[in-house]
């Protein structure tokens, strides 16, 4: 089943994001290689595809896991969590309907 991992950044998290980004992307690439990643990306803090120094307000990952507990554990192990980027992380079941 798919699960949505919805993360909200702490204010002024851009520097921490940049430092932890390679390890964060490596984990996402592993999900992608396993055919389990539906979509992933950050939420720009401003209405722009390249927010520059405004940074990001959070992230969304929708991926397939065997259970909610496994999805939560994957989210807990995110390098962005370890680096202190996120102020909150919510994991919910997700049902893909369209397209």
N, C-alpha and C positions, 0 to 999 in steps of 0.2 A: 504494500500500500504506500501511497505517497504521503509525505508529511511536509508541512510548511514550517520553516524555521524563520521567525520574524524577529529581527534584532534591532534594538534602538541604541544609537551611539550616545556616549557621554559628550557634553559640550567640549569643543576643542580637541577632538580625538584624531585629527588628521595625521599628526606626526606619529602617533602610535599605530595607526592603520598602515602607514607607509612602511614602518619597520617590520610589522608582522605579515604584510601582504604576501611575500613569497611562500611562506609556510601555509597560509590560508588558501592560496590558489593551488598549491600542491595537493591538498586534501580534496578540493573540488575537482581537480583533474582526475584523481583516483575514482571518484564517484562517476565522472563522465566516462572514463575508460571501462568501468564495470557496467555501463548502460543504465545507471540508476539516477542520473541527474536530469531533471526536467528543465529547470531554469535556475539561474543564480545571478545576483548582481546587487550593487549598492543603490541606495536612494540618495540622489544628489540633494544637498542642503538648500540649493536654489534651483529655479526652473531653468536648468541648462544641462546638456549632456556632459559638459566639462565644467564642473563647478569651481575649479581652481582652488584657491585658498579657502573658499567657503566650506569645502570638504563635503562630507556625507552625513546624513542623519540616521542611517541604519542600513540594514541589508535584508535581502530575502533569498532564501534557498528553498527550493522545492525538489525533493529527492525521494527515492524509494528506499524504505527500510522494512525490516521484518516486523517491527513493533514500534509502538510509541516510545517504549523504554529505550530501544536502540537508537531511535532518532534523537531522543533527549541526551543520551550519552554522547553521541556524535557531536551534538551542538555544544555540550559542556566542554568537550575536548578541543574546540576551535581555538586556534592561535590568537584570534582576536579577543576571546574571553580571557585567555591567559595574559595577554598584553594590556588588558584594562580598557579596551575600546568600547565595549558595550555596557550600558547601564541596565539593560534587561534583554532577556531572550525568551520568546514564547514558542513552543512547539505544539502544533495542532495537526490532526489528520486532515488530509486534503484530497478531495475527489475531483479529478480532472474530468471536465464535461466537454469543453470546446477548446480548440477546434477539433 
